[in-house]
Amino acid sequence: MRGCERGADRGFVTAESAVVLPVLVVFAMALVWALLIVAAQIQCVDAARTGARAAARQDPAGAVVAVTREAAPRGAEVTVNSEADRIRVVVVARLPVLRGLPFEVRDEAVASVEDGVGAEP
């Protein structure tokens, strides 16, 4: 039984570590990317809702876009559309971490236009 001798397992730990460590690093990077994607999605949701609230209060269009961009991830595209009695705000962001991949996060919010303060009934 030469395989059971004490010195027979030399080098196996090094070989196993050389295989496992790169896999663990790739797994950790994937987790970090996933967290960045989730964080960007949450920022898009918050930005779209903030912009929709501002537009529903009938704030000026420039102020709505500025408030939305402030809450959105850096470099996000903001679109504000008016439809009869509704406002639709769309926020689209491309993540800088995954610049080479065609990946983006997107959210939209819709709000009813509120009556202006002091407006005739």
N, C-alpha and C positions, 0 to 999 in steps of 0.2 A: 504494500500500500504506500507507494511513494507519493501519491497526491495528497496524503494526509499529513505528511511531514511538515514541520514548522516553517521551513524556508521555501516551500513550494508556491506560496501565494505572493511572493514578492513582485511588486510592480502592478498588481491588479488594481489597487486603490488609485494609483496615479492614472492608469488608463481609464478607469471608470470616471474619475474626476474630470479628465480631459473631455469626456463625452457629455457629462451632465452639466458642467458649468456653462457652456455656450447655450444649452437649452434653457437653463434657468435665467440667463441674461436676456434672451429673446422673449421669454415669458414675462419677465419684469417690464421690459420695454412695451410689450403689448398691453399690459395692465395700465401703464402710465398713459399710453395713447388713448385707451378707452376712457380713462378718467378725464383727459383733456377734451375728448369729444363730448362726454356728458356735461362737463362744465360749460362748454360753448353752447350746447343745446339749451341749457338752463338760462344762459345769458340771452339767447335769442328769444326765448319765451318771455322773459321779463321785459326785454326791450320792445317787443311787439305789443305787449299789454300796456306798457307805459305810453307808447306812441298812440295807441287806440284811445286811451283815456284822455290824453291831451287833445287829440283831434275831435273827440266827442264833445269836449268842452268848448269847441270852436276856437281853439288857439290858432294863431297864424301858422300857415304851412311851414315856414322856415323854422319856427319854434318847435313844431311837431317833429320835424326831421332831426333837429339838433338834439332834442331830448331823447329821441329813439337811438341816435348814433352814440350818445353818451352812455347809454345802458347796454348797447350791443357790443359784441367782440370787435376788436380793432380790424378795420378794413371791411366791415360788413356793408352790404348793399341794403338800402332802405327804400321801400316803395309805399307810397300812400295813395290810395284810390278812394274816391267818393262815389257812392252809389245811392241815389235818391235820399233815403234817411239813414244810411249806414256808412261807416268809414272802415276800410280794410287796410291794415298795415302789415306789410310782409318784410321780414328780415332774413337775409341769406348771408351766411358767412362761410368762407373757405378757411380751413385750418392751416396755420403756418407750419405745423409739425408734419403734416401730410401733403406738403406742397406738390410733390410729384404725382400724387394720386388724385383722380377726379372725384374728390369727396367733399361734400358740403353739408352743413346743417341749416335747416330752414324752419321757420315758424311764422304763423300769421295769426292776427287777432282781428276780430270784427266787433265794432261797438256801434250802438245807436246814437245818432246825433241828439244832443241835449238841447232843450230850448235855451235860448240866450237869456242872460240876466236882464230884467227890465224890458223884455220883448212884449209886444202886444199879444194878448191871448187869442 
